[in-house]
Amino acid sequence: MPELSRFFGIIVRMYLEASGQHHAPHFHAYYQDEMAVFTFDPVELIAGDLPRKQLRLVEAWAELHQEELAQDWALLQGGNRPKPIDPLK
């Protein structure tokens, strides 16, 4: 699964839905042993969990990069490699 961004110990990835789109456009965020799935239009936690601080960081990052996330989703679902997205600094 392609990595889109990495910041403050959080890794953001996006999957190709190989058998057709079954879910709303989304991404996965990993922090240590935790994983959460977020939609990005609107930014919303839909599965999993992260510690509160990391959850807020991912939400803030996704709000800032909604357009890029949508572009990466379209690229990936079209069989292309998504582009990296700048991390939070």
MOPAC internal coordinates of N, CA, C and O (Angstrom, degrees):
PM7 1SCF
backbone

  N    0.0000 0     0.00 0     0.00 0    0    0    0
  C    1.4441 1     0.00 0     0.00 0    1    0    0
  C    1.5278 1   107.90 1     0.00 0    2    1    0
  O    1.2310 1   119.98 1   -52.61 1    3    2    1
  N    1.3251 1   117.64 1   127.39 1    3    2    1
  C    1.4666 1   120.70 1  -177.90 1    5    3    2
  C    1.5314 1   113.26 1   -63.73 1    6    5    3
  O    1.2310 1   121.60 1   -41.29 1    7    6    5
  N    1.3113 1   114.54 1   138.71 1    7    6    5
  C    1.4613 1   121.25 1   174.86 1    9    7    6
  C    1.5195 1   108.14 1   -87.86 1   10    9    7
  O    1.2310 1   120.63 1   -50.30 1   11   10    9
  N    1.3372 1   116.40 1   129.70 1   11   10    9
  C    1.4598 1   121.44 1   179.68 1   13   11   10
  C    1.5133 1   112.12 1   -95.32 1   14   13   11
  O    1.2310 1   120.78 1   142.49 1   15   14   13
  N    1.3397 1   116.12 1   -37.51 1   15   14   13
  C    1.4551 1   119.54 1  -175.47 1   17   15   14
  C    1.5269 1   109.27 1  -161.24 1   18   17   15
  O    1.2310 1   121.59 1   -18.06 1   19   18   17
  N    1.3370 1   114.57 1   161.94 1   19   18   17
  C    1.4679 1   121.77 1   178.18 1   21   19   18
  C    1.5216 1   107.37 1  -147.11 1   22   21   19
  O    1.2310 1   120.73 1   -53.11 1   23   22   21
  N    1.3379 1   116.21 1   126.89 1   23   22   21
  C    1.4643 1   120.27 1   179.24 1   25   23   22
  C    1.5213 1   109.57 1  -158.16 1   26   25   23
  O    1.2310 1   120.72 1   -38.78 1   27   26   25
  N    1.3113 1   116.22 1   141.22 1   27   26   25
  C    1.4657 1   123.85 1   176.86 1   29   27   26
  C    1.5292 1   112.76 1    47.44 1   30   29   27
  O    1.2310 1   120.59 1  -139.83 1   31   30   29
  N    1.3301 1   116.47 1    40.17 1   31   30   29
  C    1.4604 1   121.11 1   178.73 1   33   31   30
  C    1.5197 1   114.70 1    80.08 1   34   33   31
  O    1.2310 1   120.17 1  -176.59 1   35   34   33
  N    1.3166 1   117.28 1     3.41 1   35   34   33
  C    1.4609 1   123.16 1  -179.83 1   37   35   34
  C    1.5259 1   108.47 1  -100.93 1   38   37   35
  O    1.2310 1   120.56 1   -44.87 1   39   38   37
  N    1.3153 1   116.53 1   135.13 1   39   38   37
  C    1.4621 1   121.90 1   176.39 1   41   39   38
  C    1.5230 1   107.41 1  -114.67 1   42   41   39
  O    1.2310 1   120.40 1   -50.52 1   43   42   41
  N    1.3283 1   116.85 1   129.48 1   43   42   41
  C    1.4622 1   122.52 1   179.96 1   45   43   42
  C    1.5188 1   108.48 1  -110.48 1   46   45   43
  O    1.2310 1   121.11 1   -52.86 1   47   46   45
  N    1.3361 1   115.48 1   127.14 1   47   46   45
  C    1.4660 1   121.43 1  -179.27 1   49   47   46
  C    1.5258 1   110.15 1  -132.84 1   50   49   47
  O    1.2310 1   121.64 1   -16.49 1   51   50   49
  N    1.3303 1   114.46 1   163.51 1   51   50   49
  C    1.4571 1   120.81 1   178.63 1   53   51   50
  C    1.5231 1   108.44 1  -138.39 1   54   53   51
  O    1.2310 1   120.44 1   -43.99 1   55   54   53
  N    1.3211 1   116.76 1   136.01 1   55   54   53
  C    1.4691 1   123.03 1  -179.76 1   57   55   54
  C    1.5134 1   111.98 1   -96.58 1   58   57   55
  O    1.2310 1   121.26 1   -29.27 1   59   58   57
  N    1.3228 1   115.19 1   150.73 1   59   58   57
  C    1.4593 1   122.81 1   167.51 1   61   59   58
  C    1.5272 1   106.44 1   -84.56 1   62   61   59
  O    1.2310 1   120.07 1   -48.95 1   63   62   61
  N    1.3119 1   117.47 1   131.05 1   63   62   61
  C    1.4562 1   120.89 1   174.67 1   65   63   62
  C    1.5259 1   107.05 1   -91.62 1   66   65   63
  O    1.2310 1   120.87 1   -92.00 1   67   66   65
  N    1.3216 1   115.95 1    88.00 1   67   66   65
  C    1.4629 1   123.29 1  -169.30 1   69   67   66
  C    1.5277 1   114.38 1   -60.77 1   70   69   67
  O    1.2310 1   119.67 1   145.88 1   71   70   69
  N    1.3047 1   118.24 1   -34.12 1   71   70   69
  C    1.4656 1   119.96 1  -177.33 1   73   71   70
  C    1.5224 1   111.77 1   -97.78 1   74   73   71
  O    1.2310 1   120.26 1  -153.43 1   75   74   73
  N    1.3058 1   117.11 1    26.57 1   75   74   73
  C    1.4640 1   121.22 1  -178.95 1   77   75   74
  C    1.5111 1   110.64 1    99.85 1   78   77   75
  O    1.2310 1   120.98 1   -21.37 1   79   78   77
  N    1.3055 1   115.73 1   158.63 1   79   78   77
  C    1.4596 1   120.86 1  -175.80 1   81   79   78
  C    1.5270 1   110.99 1   -74.49 1   82   81   79
  O    1.2310 1   121.10 1   -60.52 1   83   82   81
  N    1.3367 1   115.51 1   119.48 1   83   82   81
  C    1.4600 1   121.64 1  -179.64 1   85   83   82
  C    1.5240 1   112.26 1  -111.21 1   86   85   83
  O    1.2310 1   120.19 1   167.53 1   87   86   85
  N    1.3120 1   117.25 1   -12.47 1   87   86   85
  C    1.4628 1   121.73 1  -175.75 1   89   87   86
  C    1.5329 1   109.69 1  -130.60 1   90   89   87
  O    1.2310 1   121.19 1   -14.24 1   91   90   89
  N    1.3017 1   115.33 1   165.76 1   91   90   89
  C    1.4625 1   119.73 1   171.11 1   93   91   90
  C    1.5305 1   107.92 1   -63.06 1   94   93   91
  O    1.2310 1   119.63 1   -28.87 1   95   94   93
  N    1.3210 1   118.32 1   151.13 1   95   94   93
  C    1.4660 1   119.49 1   175.96 1   97   95   94
  C    1.5285 1   110.30 1   -52.41 1   98   97   95
  O    1.2310 1   120.66 1   -46.97 1   99   98   97
  N    1.3268 1   116.34 1   133.03 1   99   98   97
  C    1.4660 1   120.08 1  -172.80 1  101   99   98
  C    1.5215 1   110.94 1  -155.58 1  102  101   99
  O    1.2310 1   121.43 1    -8.95 1  103  102  101
  N    1.3314 1   114.87 1   171.05 1  103  102  101
  C    1.4588 1   121.92 1   174.19 1  105  103  102
  C    1.5192 1   108.60 1  -140.03 1  106  105  103
  O    1.2310 1   121.23 1   -14.89 1  107  106  105
  N    1.3223 1   115.24 1   165.11 1  107  106  105
  C    1.4593 1   122.60 1  -178.98 1  109  107  106
  C    1.5214 1   108.69 1  -113.88 1  110  109  107
  O    1.2310 1   120.40 1   -42.76 1  111  110  109
  N    1.3222 1   116.84 1   137.24 1  111  110  109
  C    1.4616 1   121.99 1   176.76 1  113  111  110
  C    1.5250 1   108.17 1  -120.62 1  114  113  111
  O    1.2310 1   121.07 1   -47.72 1  115  114  113
  N    1.3209 1   115.55 1   132.28 1  115  114  113
  C    1.4592 1   122.40 1  -178.15 1  117  115  114
  C    1.5245 1   109.37 1  -118.24 1  118  117  115
  O    1.2310 1   121.18 1   -43.13 1  119  118  117
  N    1.3186 1   115.35 1   136.87 1  119  118  117
  C    1.4651 1   120.75 1   174.64 1  121  119  118
  C    1.5241 1   106.65 1  -143.99 1  122  121  119
  O    1.2310 1   120.52 1   -63.77 1  123  122  121
  N    1.3117 1   116.60 1   116.23 1  123  122  121
  C    1.4569 1   123.42 1  -175.04 1  125  123  122
  C    1.5368 1   108.65 1    50.86 1  126  125  123
  O    1.2310 1   119.31 1    60.77 1  127  126  125
  N    1.3243 1   118.92 1  -119.23 1  127  126  125
  C    1.4691 1   121.33 1  -178.56 1  129  127  126
  C    1.5253 1   112.35 1   -96.53 1  130  129  127
  O    1.2310 1   120.01 1  -170.71 1  131  130  129
  N    1.3108 1   117.59 1     9.29 1  131  130  129
  C    1.4698 1   121.75 1  -176.94 1  133  131  130
  C    1.5243 1   110.62 1  -103.67 1  134  133  131
  O    1.2310 1   120.87 1   -28.54 1  135  134  133
  N    1.3323 1   115.94 1   151.46 1  135  134  133
  C    1.4594 1   121.38 1   177.95 1  137  135  134
  C    1.5223 1   108.67 1  -143.24 1  138  137  135
  O    1.2310 1   120.98 1   -37.99 1  139  138  137
  N    1.3219 1   115.72 1   142.01 1  139  138  137
  C    1.4634 1   121.23 1   176.96 1  141  139  138
  C    1.5197 1   108.64 1  -139.60 1  142  141  139
  O    1.2310 1   121.25 1   -27.72 1  143  142  141
  N    1.3209 1   115.21 1   152.28 1  143  142  141
  C    1.4603 1   122.15 1   179.34 1  145  143  142
  C    1.5250 1   107.31 1  -117.01 1  146  145  143
  O    1.2310 1   120.87 1   -46.48 1  147  146  145
  N    1.3401 1   115.95 1   133.52 1  147  146  145
  C    1.4609 1   122.12 1  -177.31 1  149  147  146
  C    1.5195 1   110.41 1  -127.64 1  150  149  147
  O    1.2310 1   120.41 1   -39.32 1  151  150  149
  N    1.3254 1   116.83 1   140.68 1  151  150  149
  C    1.4537 1   119.93 1   163.58 1  153  151  150
  C    1.5212 1   106.11 1   -82.38 1  154  153  151
  O    1.2310 1   120.45 1   -16.01 1  155  154  153
  N    1.3239 1   116.75 1   163.99 1  155  154  153
  C    1.4684 1   117.73 1  -179.46 1  157  155  154
  C    1.5180 1   113.29 1  -123.38 1  158  157  155
  O    1.2310 1   119.78 1  -177.59 1  159  158  157
  N    1.3194 1   118.02 1     2.41 1  159  158  157
  C    1.4668 1   120.16 1   174.94 1  161  159  158
  C    1.5224 1   109.45 1  -147.17 1  162  161  159
  O    1.2310 1   120.50 1   -98.36 1  163  162  161
  N    1.3139 1   116.65 1    81.64 1  163  162  161
  C    1.4704 1   130.27 1     4.60 1  165  163  162
  C    1.5280 1   111.70 1   -82.62 1  166  165  163
  O    1.2310 1   120.91 1   -13.83 1  167  166  165
  N    1.3240 1   115.87 1   166.17 1  167  166  165
  C    1.4590 1   120.48 1   175.75 1  169  167  166
  C    1.5157 1   107.64 1   -72.62 1  170  169  167
  O    1.2310 1   121.58 1   -61.86 1  171  170  169
  N    1.3370 1   114.59 1   118.14 1  171  170  169
  C    1.4657 1   119.66 1  -175.18 1  173  171  170
  C    1.5248 1   109.54 1  -154.49 1  174  173  171
  O    1.2310 1   120.61 1   -44.88 1  175  174  173
  N    1.3236 1   116.43 1   135.12 1  175  174  173
  C    1.4578 1   122.21 1   174.45 1  177  175  174
  C    1.5257 1   108.02 1   -71.83 1  178  177  175
  O    1.2310 1   120.00 1   -54.91 1  179  178  177
  N    1.3475 1   117.61 1   125.09 1  179  178  177
  C    1.4677 1   119.48 1  -179.47 1  181  179  178
  C    1.5282 1   113.09 1  -117.24 1  182  181  179
  O    1.2310 1   119.87 1   165.89 1  183  182  181
  N    1.3187 1   117.85 1   -14.11 1  183  182  181
  C    1.4621 1   120.61 1   177.99 1  185  183  182
  C    1.5166 1   109.14 1  -162.41 1  186  185  183
  O    1.2310 1   120.92 1   -24.94 1  187  186  185
  N    1.3187 1   115.84 1   155.06 1  187  186  185
  C    1.4547 1   120.94 1   176.83 1  189  187  186
  C    1.5146 1   112.56 1    76.22 1  190  189  187
  O    1.2310 1   121.63 1    14.56 1  191  190  189
  N    1.3293 1   114.49 1  -165.44 1  191  190  189
  C    1.4598 1   119.99 1  -177.64 1  193  191  190
  C    1.5231 1   109.24 1  -162.09 1  194  193  191
  O    1.2310 1   121.45 1   -26.94 1  195  194  193
  N    1.3092 1   114.83 1   153.06 1  195  194  193
  C    1.4603 1   123.51 1   173.21 1  197  195  194
  C    1.5202 1   107.39 1  -134.58 1  198  197  195
  O    1.2310 1   119.93 1   -21.25 1  199  198  197
  N    1.3373 1   117.74 1   158.75 1  199  198  197
  C    1.4616 1   118.67 1   171.57 1  201  199  198
  C    1.5336 1   109.65 1   -56.01 1  202  201  199
  O    1.2310 1   120.75 1   -30.33 1  203  202  201
  N    1.3176 1   116.17 1   149.67 1  203  202  201
  C    1.4690 1   121.84 1  -173.38 1  205  203  202
  C    1.5347 1   113.34 1   -50.61 1  206  205  203
  O    1.2310 1   120.17 1   133.31 1  207  206  205
  N    1.3292 1   117.28 1   -46.69 1  207  206  205
  C    1.4712 1   120.47 1  -177.86 1  209  207  206
  C    1.5307 1   110.75 1   -61.89 1  210  209  207
  O    1.2310 1   120.17 1   133.25 1  211  210  209
  N    1.3255 1   117.27 1   -46.75 1  211  210  209
  C    1.4576 1   121.10 1  -179.15 1  213  211  210
  C    1.5283 1   110.94 1   -68.00 1  214  213  211
  O    1.2310 1   120.18 1   144.59 1  215  214  213
  N    1.3154 1   117.26 1   -35.41 1  215  214  213
  C    1.4564 1   121.55 1   176.44 1  217  215  214
  C    1.5259 1   110.28 1   -59.14 1  218  217  215
  O    1.2310 1   120.68 1   133.66 1  219  218  217
  N    1.3173 1   116.31 1   -46.34 1  219  218  217
  C    1.4735 1   120.90 1   179.84 1  221  219  218
  C    1.5322 1   111.46 1   -66.19 1  222  221  219
  O    1.2310 1   120.33 1   142.48 1  223  222  221
  N    1.3305 1   116.97 1   -37.52 1  223  222  221
  C    1.4672 1   120.03 1   178.03 1  225  223  222
  C    1.5296 1   110.84 1   -64.16 1  226  225  223
  O    1.2310 1   120.42 1   136.34 1  227  226  225
  N    1.3267 1   116.79 1   -43.66 1  227  226  225
  C    1.4650 1   120.19 1   179.52 1  229  227  226
  C    1.5260 1   110.19 1   -64.79 1  230  229  227
  O    1.2310 1   120.18 1   136.65 1  231  230  229
  N    1.3124 1   117.26 1   -43.35 1  231  230  229
  C    1.4677 1   120.26 1   178.75 1  233  231  230
  C    1.5299 1   111.18 1   -60.42 1  234  233  231
  O    1.2310 1   120.32 1   135.83 1  235  234  233
  N    1.3366 1   117.00 1   -44.17 1  235  234  233
  C    1.4620 1   120.71 1   179.50 1  237  235  234
  C    1.5286 1   110.67 1   -63.80 1  238  237  235
  O    1.2310 1   120.38 1   135.98 1  239  238  237
  N    1.3258 1   116.88 1   -44.02 1  239  238  237
  C    1.4625 1   121.43 1   178.50 1  241  239  238
  C    1.5290 1   110.77 1   -59.94 1  242  241  239
  O    1.2310 1   120.71 1   133.78 1  243  242  241
  N    1.3223 1   116.25 1   -46.22 1  243  242  241
  C    1.4688 1   120.27 1  -178.63 1  245  243  242
  C    1.5236 1   111.75 1   -64.71 1  246  245  243
  O    1.2310 1   119.88 1   141.75 1  247  246  245
  N    1.3265 1   117.83 1   -38.25 1  247  246  245
  C    1.4714 1   120.86 1   176.85 1  249  247  246
  C    1.5288 1   110.39 1   -60.13 1  250  249  247
  O    1.2310 1   120.58 1   139.38 1  251  250  249
  N    1.3190 1   116.50 1   -40.62 1  251  250  249
  C    1.4660 1   121.22 1  -179.53 1  253  251  250
  C    1.5275 1   112.88 1   -70.79 1  254  253  251
  O    1.2310 1   120.46 1   156.02 1  255  254  253
  N    1.3221 1   116.73 1   -23.98 1  255  254  253
  C    1.4673 1   120.58 1  -171.59 1  257  255  254
  C    1.5297 1   113.23 1  -122.90 1  258  257  255
  O    1.2310 1   119.84 1  -152.14 1  259  258  257
  N    1.3275 1   117.92 1    27.86 1  259  258  257
  C    1.4645 1   120.74 1  -178.20 1  261  259  258
  C    1.5309 1   112.45 1   -56.48 1  262  261  259
  O    1.2310 1   120.28 1   135.51 1  263  262  261
  N    1.3062 1   117.07 1   -44.49 1  263  262  261
  C    1.4643 1   120.39 1  -178.03 1  265  263  262
  C    1.5271 1   111.15 1   -64.49 1  266  265  263
  O    1.2310 1   120.49 1   136.59 1  267  266  265
  N    1.3188 1   116.67 1   -43.41 1  267  266  265
  C    1.4640 1   120.38 1   178.65 1  269  267  266
  C    1.5310 1   111.45 1   -65.53 1  270  269  267
  O    1.2310 1   120.40 1   142.39 1  271  270  269
  N    1.3154 1   116.84 1   -37.61 1  271  270  269
  C    1.4620 1   120.30 1   176.70 1  273  271  270
  C    1.5250 1   110.77 1   -62.97 1  274  273  271
  O    1.2310 1   120.23 1   137.56 1  275  274  273
  N    1.3211 1   117.17 1   -42.44 1  275  274  273
  C    1.4671 1   120.99 1   178.15 1  277  275  274
  C    1.5262 1   110.43 1   -63.33 1  278  277  275
  O    1.2310 1   120.35 1   138.54 1  279  278  277
  N    1.3116 1   116.93 1   -41.46 1  279  278  277
  C    1.4714 1   120.51 1   178.35 1  281  279  278
  C    1.5258 1   110.78 1   -64.39 1  282  281  279
  O    1.2310 1   120.46 1   136.81 1  283  282  281
  N    1.3259 1   116.72 1   -43.19 1  283  282  281
  C    1.4621 1   120.15 1   178.87 1  285  283  282
  C    1.5269 1   111.15 1   -64.72 1  286  285  283
  O    1.2310 1   120.07 1   141.07 1  287  286  285
  N    1.3337 1   117.47 1   -38.93 1  287  286  285
  C    1.4602 1   120.83 1   177.72 1  289  287  286
  C    1.5363 1   109.18 1   -59.40 1  290  289  287
  O    1.2310 1   120.36 1   132.83 1  291  290  289
  N    1.3268 1   116.93 1   -47.17 1  291  290  289
  C    1.4668 1   121.07 1  -179.43 1  293  291  290
  C    1.5316 1   110.62 1   -62.98 1  294  293  291
  O    1.2310 1   120.04 1   137.06 1  295  294  293
  N    1.3235 1   117.54 1   -42.94 1  295  294  293
  C    1.4560 1   120.98 1   177.88 1  297  295  294
  C    1.5273 1   110.90 1   -59.64 1  298  297  295
  O    1.2310 1   120.76 1   129.18 1  299  298  297
  N    1.3134 1   116.15 1   -50.82 1  299  298  297
  C    1.4574 1   121.52 1  -175.87 1  301  299  298
  C    1.5271 1   111.55 1   -64.08 1  302  301  299
  O    1.2310 1   120.08 1   135.71 1  303  302  301
  N    1.3200 1   117.46 1   -44.29 1  303  302  301
  C    1.4653 1   120.23 1  -179.24 1  305  303  302
  C    1.5296 1   111.14 1   -69.53 1  306  305  303
  O    1.2310 1   120.42 1   158.80 1  307  306  305
  N    1.3325 1   116.80 1   -21.20 1  307  306  305
  C    1.4558 1   121.82 1   175.84 1  309  307  306
  C    1.5210 1   113.46 1   -87.38 1  310  309  307
  O    1.2310 1   120.81 1  -175.21 1  311  310  309
  N    1.3379 1   116.05 1     4.79 1  311  310  309
  C    1.4536 1   120.32 1   177.78 1  313  311  310
  C    1.5139 1   114.72 1    88.50 1  314  313  311
  O    1.2310 1   120.35 1  -169.06 1  315  314  313
  N    1.3292 1   116.94 1    10.94 1  315  314  313
  C    1.4664 1   121.85 1   179.71 1  317  315  314
  C    1.5188 1   111.23 1  -105.71 1  318  317  315
  O    1.2310 1   121.22 1   -20.78 1  319  318  317
  N    1.3046 1   115.27 1   159.22 1  319  318  317
  C    1.4686 1   120.20 1   178.80 1  321  319  318
  C    1.5332 1   109.40 1   -77.51 1  322  321  319
  O    1.2310 1   120.12 1   -48.82 1  323  322  321
  N    1.3315 1   117.37 1   131.18 1  323  322  321
  C    1.4666 1   119.58 1   177.16 1  325  323  322
  C    1.5222 1   111.41 1   -70.57 1  326  325  323
  O    1.2310 1   121.29 1   -20.43 1  327  326  325
  N    1.3231 1   115.13 1   159.57 1  327  326  325
  C    1.4714 1   120.74 1   179.44 1  329  327  326
  C    1.5266 1   109.87 1   -91.58 1  330  329  327
  O    1.2310 1   120.34 1   -33.54 1  331  330  329
  N    1.3412 1   116.96 1   146.46 1  331  330  329
  C    1.4640 1   119.48 1   176.09 1  333  331  330
  C    1.5279 1   110.70 1   -61.89 1  334  333  331
  O    1.2310 1   121.20 1   -28.93 1  335  334  333
  N    1.3101 1   115.31 1   151.07 1  335  334  333
  C    1.4769 1   121.75 1   178.83 1  337  335  334
  C    1.5235 1   107.27 1  -119.24 1  338  337  335
  O    1.2310 1   120.63 1   -43.88 1  339  338  337
  N    1.3112 1   116.40 1   136.12 1  339  338  337
  C    1.4574 1   121.03 1  -178.90 1  341  339  338
  C    1.5240 1   111.82 1   -55.51 1  342  341  339
  O    1.2310 1   120.48 1   -39.40 1  343  342  341
  N    1.3206 1   116.69 1   140.60 1  343  342  341
  C    1.4668 1   120.93 1   177.33 1  345  343  342
  C    1.5186 1   111.35 1   -78.58 1  346  345  343
  O    1.2310 1   121.29 1   -12.02 1  347  346  345
  N    1.3322 1   115.13 1   167.98 1  347  346  345
  C    1.4723 1   119.92 1   168.68 1  349  347  346
  C    1.5185 1   106.97 1   -70.16 1  350  349  347
  O    1.2310 1   120.71 1   -33.30 1  351  350  349
  N    1.3165 1   116.25 1   146.70 1  351  350  349
  C    1.4596 1   120.17 1   178.87 1  353  351  350
  C    1.4984 1   109.96 1  -122.78 1  354  353  351
  O    1.2310 1   120.10 1   180.00 1  355  354  353

